[in-house]
Amino acid sequence: MAKLKFRTAFSFPFNRAKGLWNILWILLPIIGWFALGGYGIRIIKGFSAGKFKQLPKFNFSSDLGLGFMMFVKSIPFVIVLIIVFGLLSFVDFWATDILDTLIQFFIIPILFIHFFNKERVGSLFEFKVLKPVFVNLGDYILAVLKDIGLALIFLVMWIVLVGIPAGAFTQSIFVADFYRRRVKKRV
């Protein structure tokens, strides 16, 4: 399966540029946030299916429902994370920082992409999806670095405001591509 090219990821949000206006839903407190969250989940599910052509059309009611339900379903995992990070705070300062960084870069992104694809609470606790990350560690690190690089480019583009939605709608594009290539068929 072919890897996603950086050029394709960069051009993704601009292939249907009017879709960038969907970021304005963030100005509608709570309801807009859930709708935008659901839209983001649909985008990541599309990445996981190899859909890198253009932003999908925004559907307020279904995106709102998806965003709200996924928020509710993620609460048990967030509670567990808070407990884990709370316990880590009792460990040595440097060890806490290292473990925190490892969890945030190597565990949380792939678990949430898996969760977005499966839409089940239990999928956040299916740690078997982590095996391909560590078996293909170089490929995964490269995906994370590409995501960071793309985010930095869009951060610079904030000057002309187009970088804000472009960055929001391409978040985790390379990690989702890794999921598509290395994880999805194994679970």
Contact map, one row per residue, 1 for C-alpha under 8 A:
1110000000000000000000000000000000000000000000000000000000000000000000000000000000000000000000000000000000000000000000000000000000000000000000000000000000000000000000000000000000001000000
1111000000000000000000000000000000000000000000000000000000000000000000000000000000000000000000000000000000000000000000000000000000000000000000000000000000000000000000000000000000000000000
1111100000000000000000000000000000000000000000000000000000000000000000000000000000000000000000000000000000000000000000000000000000000000000000000000000000000000000000000000000011001000000
0111110110000000000000000000000000000000000000000000000000000000000000000000000000000000000000000000000000000000000000000000000000000000000000000000000000000000000000000000010010000000000
0011111110000000000000000000000000000000000000000000000000000000000000000000000000000000000000000000000000000000000000000000000000000000000000000000000000000000000000000000000000000000000
0001111111000000000000000000000000000000000000000000000000000000000000000000000000000000000000000000000000000000000000000000000000000000000000000100010000000000000000000000000000000000000
0000111111100000000000000000000000000000000000000000000000000000000000000000000000000000000000000000000000000000000000000000000000000000000000000000000000000000000000000000000000000000000
0001111111110000000000000000000000000000000000000001100000000000000000000000000000000000000000000000000000000000000000000000000000000000000000000000000000000000000000000000000000000000000
0001111111110000000000000000000000000000000000000001000000000000000000000000000000000000000000000000000000000000000000000000000000000000000000000000010000000000000000000100110000000000000
0000011111111000000000000000000000000000000000000000000000000000000000000000000000000000000000000000000000000000000000000000000000000000000000000000010000000000000000000000000000000000000
0000001111111110000000000000000000000000000000000000000000000000000000000000000000000000000000000000000000000000000000000000000000000000000000000000000000000000000000000000000000000000000
0000000111111111000000000000000000000000000000000001111000000000000000000000000000000000000000000000000000000000000000000000000000000000000000000000000000000000000000000100000000000000000
0000000001111111101100000000000000000000000000000000011000000000000000000000000000000000000000000000000000000000000000000000000000000000000000000000000000000000000001001100000000000000000
0000000000111111100100000000000000000000000000000000010000000000000000000000000000000000000000000000000000000000000000000000000000000000000000000000000000000000000001000000000000000000000
0000000000111111100000000000000000000000000000000000111000000000000000000000000000000000000000000000000000000000000000000000000000000000000000000000000000000000000000000000000000000000000
0000000000011111111100000000000000000000000000000000011000000000000000000000000000000000000000000000000000000000000000000000000000000000000000000000000000000000000000000000000000000000000
0000000000001111111110000000000000000000000000000000000000000000000000000000000000000000000000000000000000000000000000000000000000000000000000000000000000000000000000000000000000000000000
0000000000000001111110000000000000000000000000000000000000000000000000000000000000000000000000000000000000000000000000000000000000000000000000000000000000000000000000000000000000000000000
0000000000001001111111000000000000000000000000000000001111000000000000000000000000000000000000000000000000000000000000000000000000000000000000000000000000000000000000000000000000000000000
0000000000001101111111100000000000000000000000000000000000000000000000000000000000000000000000000000000000000000000000000000000000000000000000000000000000000000010011000000000000000000000
0000000000000000111111110000000000000000000000000000000000000000000000000000000000000000000000000000000000000000000000000000000000000000000000000000000000000000000010000000000000000000000
0000000000000000001111111000000000010000000000000000000001000000000000000000000000000000000000000000000000000000000000000000000000000000000000000000000000000000000010000000000000000000000
0000000000000000000111111100000000010000000000000000000000000000000000000000000000000000000000000000000000000000000000000000000000000000000000000000000000000000000010010000000000000000000
0000000000000000000011111111000000000000000000000000000000000000000000000000000000000000000000000000000000000000000000000000000000000000000000000000000000000000000000000000000000000000000
0000000000000000000001111111000110110000000000000000000000000000000000000000000000000000000000000000000000000000000000000000000000000000000000000000000000000000000000000000000000000000000
0000000000000000000000111111100110010000000000000000000000000000000000000000000000000000000000000000000000000000000000000000000000000000000000000000000000000000000000000000000000000000000
0000000000000000000000011111100100000000000000000000000000000000000000000000000000000000000000000000000000000000000000000000000000000000000000000000000000000000000000000000000000000000000
0000000000000000000000011111111110000000000000000000000000000000000000000000000000000000000000000000000000000000000000000000000000000000000000000000000000000000000000000000000000000000000
0000000000000000000000000111111110000000000000000000000000000000000000000000000000000000000000000000000000000000000000000000000000000000000000000000000000000000000000000000000000000000000
0000000000000000000000000001111111000000000000000000000000000000000000000000000000000000000000000000000000000000000000000000000000000000000000000000000000000000000000000000000000000000000
0000000000000000000000000001111111100000000000000000000000000001000000000000000000000000000000000000000000000000000000000000000000000000000000000000000000000000000000000000000000000000000
0000000000000000000000001111111111110000000000000000000000000001000000000000000000000000000000000000000000000000000000000000000000000000000000000000000000000000000000000000000000000000000
0000000000000000000000001101111111111000000000000000000000000000000000000000000000000000000000000000000000000000000000000000000000000000000000000000000000000000000000000000000000000000000
0000000000000000000000000000011111111100000000000000000000000011111100000000000000000000000000000000000000000000000000000000000000000000000000000000000000000000000000000000000000000000000
0000000000000000000000001000001111111110000000000000000000011111111100000000000000000000000000000000000000000000000000000000000000000000000000000000000000000000000000000000000000000000000
0000000000000000000001101100000111111111000000000000000000000011001000000000000000000000000000000000000000000000000000000000000000000000000000000000000000000000000000000000000000000000000
0000000000000000000000000000000011111111100000000000000000000011011000000000000000000000000000000000000000000000000000000000000000000000000000000000000000000000000000000000000000000000000
0000000000000000000000000000000001111111110000000000000000000111111101000000000000000000000000000000000000000000000000000000000000000000000000000000000000000000000000000000000000000000000
0000000000000000000000000000000000111111111000000000000001100011001000000000000000000000000000000000000000000000000000000000000000000000000000000000000000000000000000000000000000000000000
0000000000000000000000000000000000011111111100000000000000000000000000000000000000000000000000000000000000000000000000000000000000000000000000000000000000000000000000001000000000000000000
0000000000000000000000000000000000001111111110000000000000000000001000000000000000000000000000000000000000000000000100000000000000000000000000000000000000000000000000000000000000000000000
0000000000000000000000000000000000000111111111000000000000000010000000000000000000000000000000000000000000000000000000000000000000000000000000000000000000000000000000000000000000000000000
0000000000000000000000000000000000000011111111100000001100000000000000000000000000000000000000000000000000000000000000000000000000000000000000000000000000000000000000001000000000000000000
0000000000000000000000000000000000000001111111110000000000000000000000000000000000000000000000000000000000000000100100000000000000000000000000000000000000000000000000000001100100000000000
0000000000000000000000000000000000000000111111111000000000000000000000000000000000000000000000000000000000000000100110000000000000000000000000000000000000000000000000000000000100000000000
0000000000000000000000000000000000000000011111111111000000000000000000000000000000000000000000000000000000000000000000000000000000000000000000000000000000000000000000000000000000000000000
0000000000000000000000000000000000000000001111111111000000000000000000000000000000000000000000000000000000000000000000000000000000000000000000000000000000000000000000000000100110010000000
0000000000000000000000000000000000000000000111111110000000000000000000000000000000000000000000000000000000000000000010000000000000000000000000000000000000000000000000000000000110110001000
0000000000000000000000000000000000000000000011111110000000000000000000000000000000000000000000000000000000000000000000000000000000000000000000000000000000000000000000000000000000010000000
0000000000000000000000000000000000000000000001111111000000000000000000000000000000000000000000000000000000000000000000000000000000000000000000000000000000000000000000000000000010010000000
0000000000000000000000000000000000000000000001111111110000000000000000000000000000000000000000000000000000000000000000000000000000000000000000000000000000000000000000000000000000000000000
0000000110010000000000000000000000000000000001100111110000000000000000000000000000000000000000000000000000000000000000000000000000000000000000000000000000000000000000000000000000000000000
0000000100010010000000000000000000000000000000000011111000000000000000000000000000000000000000000000000000000000000000000000000000000000000000000000000000000000000000000000000000000000000
0000000000011111000000000000000000000000000000000011111100000000000000000000000000000000000000000000000000000000000000000000000000000000000000000000000000000000000000000000000000000000000
0000000000011011001000000000000000000000001000000000111110000000000000000000000000000000000000000000000000000000000000000000000000000000000000000000000000000000000000001000000000000000000
0000000000000000001000000000000000000000001000000000011111000000000000000000000000000000000000000000000000000000000000000000000000000000000000000000000000000000000000000000000000000000000
0000000000000000001000000000000000000000000000000000001111100000000000000000000000000000000000000000000000000000000000000000000000000000000000000000000000000000000000000000000000000000000
0000000000000000001001000000000000000010000000000000000111110010000000000000000000000000000000000000000000000000000000000000000000000000000000000000000000000000000000000000000000000000000
0000000000000000000000000000000000000010000000000000000011111110000000000000000000000000000000000000000000000000000000000000000000000000000000000000000000000000000000000000000000000000000
0000000000000000000000000000000000100000000000000000000001111111000000000000000000000000000000000000000000000000000000000000000000000000000000000000000000000000000000000000000000000000000
0000000000000000000000000000000000100000000000000000000000111111100000000000000000000000000000000000000000000000000000000000000000000000000000000000000000000000000000000000000000000000000
0000000000000000000000000000000000100100000000000000000000111111110000000000000000000000000000000000000000000000000000000000000000000000000000000000000000000000000000000000000000000000000
0000000000000000000000000000000001111110010000000000000001111111111000000000000000000000000000000000000000000000000000000000000000000000000000000000000000000000000000000000000000000000000
0000000000000000000000000000001101111110000000000000000000011111111100000000000000000000000000000000000000000000000000000000000000000000000000000000000000000000000000000000000000000000000
0000000000000000000000000000000001100100000000000000000000001111111110000000000000000000000000000000000000000000000000000000000000000000000000000000000000000000000000000000000000000000000
0000000000000000000000000000000001101100000000000000000000000111111111000000000000000000000000000000000000000000000000000000000000000000000000000000000000000000000000000000000000000000000
0000000000000000000000000000000001111110100000000000000000000011111111100000000000000000000000000000000000000000000000000000000000000000000000000000000000000000000000000000000000000000000
0000000000000000000000000000000001100100000000000000000000000001111111110000000000000000000000000000000000000000000000000000000000000000000000000000000000000000000000000000000000000000000
0000000000000000000000000000000000000000000000000000000000000000111111111000000000000000000000000000000000000000000000000000000000000000000000000000000000000000000000000000000000000000000
0000000000000000000000000000000000000100000000000000000000000000011111111100000000000000000000000000000000000000000100100000000000000000000000000000000000000000000000000000000000000000000
0000000000000000000000000000000000000000000000000000000000000000001111111110000000000000000000000000000000000000000000000000000000000000000000000000000000000000000000000000000000000000000
0000000000000000000000000000000000000000000000000000000000000000000111111110000000000000000000000000000000000000000000000000000000000000000000000000000000000000000000000000000000000000000
0000000000000000000000000000000000000000000000000000000000000000000011111111000000000000000000000000000000000000000000011000000000000000000000000000000000000000000000000000000000000000000
0000000000000000000000000000000000000000000000000000000000000000000001111111110000000000000000000000000000000000000000001001000000000000000000000000000000000000000000000000000000000000000
0000000000000000000000000000000000000000000000000000000000000000000000111111111000000000000000000000000000000000000000000000000000000000000000000000000000000000000000000000000000000000000
0000000000000000000000000000000000000000000000000000000000000000000000001111111100000000000000000000000000000000000000001000000000000000000000000000000000000000000000000000000000000000000
0000000000000000000000000000000000000000000000000000000000000000000000000111111110000000000000000000000000000000000000001001100000000000000000000000000000000000000000000000000000000000000
0000000000000000000000000000000000000000000000000000000000000000000000000111111111000000000000000000000000000000000000000000000000000000000000000000000000000000000000000000000000000000000
0000000000000000000000000000000000000000000000000000000000000000000000000011111111100000000000000000000000000000000000000000000000000000000000000000000000000000000000000000000000000000000
0000000000000000000000000000000000000000000000000000000000000000000000000001111111110000000000000000000000000000000000000000000000000000000000000000000000000000000000000000000000000000000
0000000000000000000000000000000000000000000000000000000000000000000000000000111111111000000000000000000000000000000000000000000000000000000000000000000000000000000000000000000000000000000
0000000000000000000000000000000000000000000000000000000000000000000000000000011111111100000000000000000000000000000000000000000000000000000000000000000000000000000000000000000000000000000
0000000000000000000000000000000000000000000000000000000000000000000000000000001111111110000000000000000000000000000000000000000000000000000000000000000000000000000000000000000000000000000
0000000000000000000000000000000000000000000000000000000000000000000000000000000111111111000000000000000000000000000000000000000000000000000000000000000000000000000000000000000000000000000
0000000000000000000000000000000000000000000000000000000000000000000000000000000011111111100000000001000000000000000000000000000000000000000000000000000000000000000000000000000000000000000
0000000000000000000000000000000000000000000000000000000000000000000000000000000001111111110000000000000000000000000000000000000000000000000000000000000000000000000000000000000000000000000
0000000000000000000000000000000000000000000000000000000000000000000000000000000000111111111000000000000000000000000000000000000000000000000000000000000000000000000000000000000000000000000
0000000000000000000000000000000000000000000000000000000000000000000000000000000000011111111000010010000000000000000000000000000000000000000000000000000000000000000000000000000000000000000
0000000000000000000000000000000000000000000000000000000000000000000000000000000000001111111110010000000000000000000000000000000000000000000000000000000000000000000000000000000000000000000
0000000000000000000000000000000000000000000000000000000000000000000000000000000000000111111100000000000000000000000000000000000000000000000000000000000000000000000000000000000000000000000
0000000000000000000000000000000000000000000000000000000000000000000000000000000000000011111110110000000000000000000000000000000000000000000000000000000000000000000000000000000000000000000
0000000000000000000000000000000000000000000000000000000000000000000000000000000000000000111111110000000000000000000000000000000000000000000000000000000000000000000000000000000000000000000
0000000000000000000000000000000000000000000000000000000000000000000000000000000000000000101111111000000000000000000000000000000000000000000000000000000000000000000000000000000000000000000
0000000000000000000000000000000000000000000000000000000000000000000000000000000000000000000111111100000000000000000000000000000000000000000000000000000000000000000000000000000000000000000
0000000000000000000000000000000000000000000000000000000000000000000000000000000000000000001111111110000000000000000000000000000000000000000000000000000000000000000000000000000000000000000
0000000000000000000000000000000000000000000000000000000000000000000000000000000000000001101111111111000000000000000000000000000000000000000000000000000000000000000000000000000000000000000
0000000000000000000000000000000000000000000000000000000000000000000000000000000000000000000011111111100000000000000000000000000000000000000000000000000000000000000000000000000000000000000
0000000000000000000000000000000000000000000000000000000000000000000000000000000000000000000001111111110000000000000000000000000000000000000000000000000000000000000000000000000000000000000
0000000000000000000000000000000000000000000000000000000000000000000000000000000000000001000000111111111000000000000000000000000000000000000000000000000000000000000000000000000000000000000
0000000000000000000000000000000000000000000000000000000000000000000000000000000000001000000000011111111100000000000000000000000000000000000000000000000000000000000000000000000000000000000
0000000000000000000000000000000000000000000000000000000000000000000000000000000000000000000000001111111110000000000000000000000000000000000000000000000000000000000000000000000000000000000
0000000000000000000000000000000000000000000000000000000000000000000000000000000000000000000000000111111111100000000000000000000000000000000000000000000000000000000000000000000000000000000
0000000000000000000000000000000000000000000000000000000000000000000000000000000000000000000000000011111111110000000000000000000000000000000000000000000000000000000000000000000000000000000
0000000000000000000000000000000000000000000000000000000000000000000000000000000000000000000000000001111111111000000000000000000000000000000000000000000000000000000000000000000000000000000
0000000000000000000000000000000000000000000000000000000000000000000000000000000000000000000000000000111111111000000000000000000000000000000000010000000000000000000000000000000000000000000
0000000000000000000000000000000000000000000000000000000000000000000000000000000000000000000000000000011111111100000000000000000001001000000000000000000000000000000000000000000000000000000
0000000000000000000000000000000000000000000000000000000000000000000000000000000000000000000000000000011111111110000000000000000001000000000000000000000000000000000000000000000000000000000
0000000000000000000000000000000000000000000000000000000000000000000000000000000000000000000000000000001111111111000000000000000000000000000000000000000000000000000000000000000000000000000
0000000000000000000000000000000000000000000000000000000000000000000000000000000000000000000000000000000111111111100000000000000000000000000000000000000000000000000000000001001000000000000
0000000000000000000000000000000000000000000000000000000000000000000000000000000000000000000000000000000001111111110000000000000011000000000000000000000000000000000000000000001100100000000
0000000000000000000000000000000000000000000000000000000000000000000000000000000000000000000000000000000000111111111000000011111011000000000000000000000000000000000000000000000000000000000
0000000000000000000000000000000000000000000000000000000000000000000000000000000000000000000000000000000000011111111100000001000000000000000000000000000000000000000000000000000000000000000
0000000000000000000000000000000000000000000110000000000000000000000000000000000000000000000000000000000000001111111110000000000000000000000000000000000000000000000000000000000100100000000
0000000000000000000000000000000000000000000000000000000000000000000000000000000000000000000000000000000000000111111111000011000010000000000000000000000000000000000000000000000000100001000
0000000000000000000000000000000000000000000000000000000000000000000000000000000000000000000000000000000000000011111111111011000000000000000000000000000000000000000000000000000000000000000
0000000000000000000000000000000000000000100110000000000000000000000001000000000000000000000000000000000000000001111111100000000000000000000000000000000000000000000000000000000000000000000
0000000000000000000000000000000000000000000010010000000000000000000000000000000000000000000000000000000000000000111111100000000000000000000000000000000000000000000000000000000000000000000
0000000000000000000000000000000000000000000000000000000000000000000000000000000000000000000000000000000000000000011111110010000000000000000000000000000000000000000000000000000000000000000
0000000000000000000000000000000000000000000000000000000000000000000001000000000000000000000000000000000000000000001111111010000000000000000000000000000000000000000000000000000000000000000
0000000000000000000000000000000000000000000000000000000000000000000000001000000000000000000000000000000000000000001001111111000000000000000000000000000000000000000000000000000000000000000
0000000000000000000000000000000000000000000000000000000000000000000000001101100000000000000000000000000000000000001000111111100000000000000000000000000000000000000000000000000000000000000
0000000000000000000000000000000000000000000000000000000000000000000000000000000000000000000000000000000000000000000000011111110000000000000000000000000000000000000000000000000000000000000
0000000000000000000000000000000000000000000000000000000000000000000000000000000000000000000000000000000000000010011001111111110000000000000000000000000000000000000000000000000000000000000
0000000000000000000000000000000000000000000000000000000000000000000000000100100000000000000000000000000000000011011000011111111000000000000000000000000000000000000000000000000000000000000
0000000000000000000000000000000000000000000000000000000000000000000000000000100000000000000000000000000000000010000000001111111000000000000000000000000000000000000000000000000000000000000
0000000000000000000000000000000000000000000000000000000000000000000000000000000000000000000000000000000000000010000000000111111110000000000000000000000000000000000000000000000000000000000
0000000000000000000000000000000000000000000000000000000000000000000000000000000000000000000000000000000000000010000000000001111111100000000000000000000000000000000000000000000000000000000
0000000000000000000000000000000000000000000000000000000000000000000000000000000000000000000000000000000000000000000000000000011111100000000000000000000000000000000000000000000000000000001
0000000000000000000000000000000000000000000000000000000000000000000000000000000000000000000000000000000000000110010000000000011111111000000000000000000000000000000000000000000000000010001
0000000000000000000000000000000000000000000000000000000000000000000000000000000000000000000000000000000001100110000000000000001111111100000000000000000000000000000000000000000000000000000
0000000000000000000000000000000000000000000000000000000000000000000000000000000000000000000000000000000000000000000000000000001111111110000000000000000000000000000000000000000000000000000
0000000000000000000000000000000000000000000000000000000000000000000000000000000000000000000000000000000000000000000000000000000011111111100000000000000000000000000000000000000000000110000
0000000000000000000000000000000000000000000000000000000000000000000000000000000000000000000000000000000001000000000000000000000011111111100100000000000000000000000000000000000000000100000
0000000000000000000000000000000000000000000000000000000000000000000000000000000000000000000000000000000000000000000000000000000001111111100000000000000000000000000000000000000000000000000
0000000000000000000000000000000000000000000000000000000000000000000000000000000000000000000000000000000000000000000000000000000000111111100000000000000000000000000000000000000000000000000
0000000000000000000000000000000000000000000000000000000000000000000000000000000000000000000000000000000000000000000000000000000000011111111100000000000000000000000000000000000000000000000
0000000000000000000000000000000000000000000000000000000000000000000000000000000000000000000000000000000000000000000000000000000000011111111110000000000000000000000000000000000000000000000
0000000000000000000000000000000000000000000000000000000000000000000000000000000000000000000000000000000000000000000000000000000000000001111111000000000000000000000000000000000000000000000
0000000000000000000000000000000000000000000000000000000000000000000000000000000000000000000000000000000000000000000000000000000000000001111111100000000000000000000000000000000001000000000
0000000000000000000000000000000000000000000000000000000000000000000000000000000000000000000000000000000000000000000000000000000000001001111111110000000000000000000000000000001001000000000
0000000000000000000000000000000000000000000000000000000000000000000000000000000000000000000000000000000000000000000000000000000000000000111111111000000000000000000000000000000000000000000
0000000000000000000000000000000000000000000000000000000000000000000000000000000000000000000000000000000000000000000000000000000000000000011111111100000000000000000000000000000000000000000
0000000000000000000000000000000000000000000000000000000000000000000000000000000000000000000000000000000000000000000000000000000000000000001111111110000000000000000000000000011001000000000
0000000000000000000000000000000000000000000000000000000000000000000000000000000000000000000000000000000010000000000000000000000000000000000111111111000000000000000000000001011000000000000
0000000000000000000000000000000000000000000000000000000000000000000000000000000000000000000000000000000000000000000000000000000000000000000011111111100000000000000000000000000000000000000
0000010000000000000000000000000000000000000000000000000000000000000000000000000000000000000000000000000000000000000000000000000000000000000001111111110000000000000000000000010000000000000
0000000000000000000000000000000000000000000000000000000000000000000000000000000000000000000000000000000000000000000000000000000000000000000000111111111000000000000000000011111000000000000
0000000000000000000000000000000000000000000000000000000000000000000000000000000000000000000000000000000000000000000000000000000000000000000000011111111100000000000000000000000000000000000
0000000000000000000000000000000000000000000000000000000000000000000000000000000000000000000000000000000000000000000000000000000000000000000000001111111110000000000000000000000000000000000
0000010011000000000000000000000000000000000000000000000000000000000000000000000000000000000000000000000000000000000000000000000000000000000000000111111111000000000000100000000000000000000
0000000000000000000000000000000000000000000000000000000000000000000000000000000000000000000000000000000000000000000000000000000000000000000000000011111111100000000000100010000000000000000
0000000000000000000000000000000000000000000000000000000000000000000000000000000000000000000000000000000000000000000000000000000000000000000000000001111111110000000000000000000000000000000
0000000000000000000000000000000000000000000000000000000000000000000000000000000000000000000000000000000000000000000000000000000000000000000000000000111111111000001000000000000000000000000
0000000000000000000000000000000000000000000000000000000000000000000000000000000000000000000000000000000000000000000000000000000000000000000000000000011111111100011101100000000000000000000
0000000000000000000000000000000000000000000000000000000000000000000000000000000000000000000000000000000000000000000000000000000000000000000000000000001111111100001100100000000000000000000
0000000000000000000000000000000000000000000000000000000000000000000000000000000000000000000000000000000000000000000000000000000000000000000000000000000111111110001000000000000000000000000
0000000000000000000000000000000000000000000000000000000000000000000000000000000000000000000000000000000000000000000000000000000000000000000000000000000011111111111100000000000000000000000
0000000000000000000000000000000000000000000000000000000000000000000000000000000000000000000000000000000000000000000000000000000000000000000000000000000001111111111100000000000000000000000
0000000000000000000000000000000000000000000000000000000000000000000000000000000000000000000000000000000000000000000000000000000000000000000000000000000000011111111000000000000000000000000
0000000000000000000000000000000000000000000000000000000000000000000000000000000000000000000000000000000000000000000000000000000000000000000000000000000000001111111000000000000000000000000
0000000000000000000000000000000000000000000000000000000000000000000000000000000000000000000000000000000000000000000000000000000000000000000000000000000000001111111110000000000000000000000
0000000000000000000100000000000000000000000000000000000000000000000000000000000000000000000000000000000000000000000000000000000000000000000000000000000001001111111111000000000000000000000
0000000000000000000000000000000000000000000000000000000000000000000000000000000000000000000000000000000000000000000000000000000000000000000000000000000011111111111111100000000000000000000
0000000000000000000000000000000000000000000000000000000000000000000000000000000000000000000000000000000000000000000000000000000000000000000000000000000001101100111111110000000000000000000
0000000000000000000111100000000000000000000000000000000000000000000000000000000000000000000000000000000000000000000000000000000000000000000000000000000000000000111111111000000000000000000
0000000000001100000100000000000000000000000000000000000000000000000000000000000000000000000000000000000000000000000000000000000000000000000000000000000001000000011111111100000000000000000
0000000000000000000000000000000000000000000000000000000000000000000000000000000000000000000000000000000000000000000000000000000000000000000000000000011001100000001111111110000000000000000
0000000000000000000000100000000000000000000000000000000000000000000000000000000000000000000000000000000000000000000000000000000000000000000000000000000000000000000111111110000000000000000
0000000000001000000000000000000000000001001000000000001000000000000000000000000000000000000000000000000000000000000000000000000000000000000000000000000000000000000011111110000000000000000
0000000010011000000000000000000000000000000000000000000000000000000000000000000000000000000000000000000000000000000000000000000000000000000000000000000000000000000001111111100000000000000
0000000000000000000000000000000000000000000000000000000000000000000000000000000000000000000000000000000000000000000000000000000000000000000000000010001000000000000000111111100000000000000
0000000000000000000000000000000000000000000100000000000000000000000000000000000000000000000000000000000000001000000000000000000000000000000000010010000000000000000000000111111100000000000
0000000010000000000000000000000000000000000100100000000000000000000000000000000000000000000000000000000000000000000000000000000000000000000000000010000000000000000000000111111110000000000
0001000010000000000000000000000000000000000000000000000000000000000000000000000000000000000000000000000000000000000000000000000000000000000000110110000000000000000000000001111111000000000
0000000000000000000000000000000000000000000000000000000000000000000000000000000000000000000000000000000000001100000000000000000000000000000100110010000000000000000000000001111111100000000
0000000000000000000000000000000000000000000110110000000000000000000000000000000000000000000000000000000000000100100000000000000000000000000000000000000000000000000000000001111111110000000
0011000000000000000000000000000000000000000000110100000000000000000000000000000000000000000000000000000000000000000000000000000000000000000000000000000000000000000000000000111111111000000
0010000000000000000000000000000000000000000000000000000000000000000000000000000000000000000000000000000000000000000000000000000000000000001100100000000000000000000000000000011111111110000
0000000000000000000000000000000000000000000000010000000000000000000000000000000000000000000000000000000000000100110000000000000000000000000000000000000000000000000000000000001111111111000
0000000000000000000000000000000000000000000000111100000000000000000000000000000000000000000000000000000000000000000000000000000000000000000000000000000000000000000000000000000111111111100
1010000000000000000000000000000000000000000000000000000000000000000000000000000000000000000000000000000000000000000000000000000000000000000000000000000000000000000000000000000011111111100
0000000000000000000000000000000000000000000000000000000000000000000000000000000000000000000000000000000000000000000000000000000000011000000000000000000000000000000000000000000001111111110
0000000000000000000000000000000000000000000000000000000000000000000000000000000000000000000000000000000000000000000000000000000010010000000000000000000000000000000000000000000001111111111
0000000000000000000000000000000000000000000000010000000000000000000000000000000000000000000000000000000000000000010000000000000000000000000000000000000000000000000000000000000000111111111
0000000000000000000000000000000000000000000000000000000000000000000000000000000000000000000000000000000000000000000000000000000000000000000000000000000000000000000000000000000000011111111
0000000000000000000000000000000000000000000000000000000000000000000000000000000000000000000000000000000000000000000000000000000000000000000000000000000000000000000000000000000000000111111
0000000000000000000000000000000000000000000000000000000000000000000000000000000000000000000000000000000000000000000000000000000110000000000000000000000000000000000000000000000000000011111
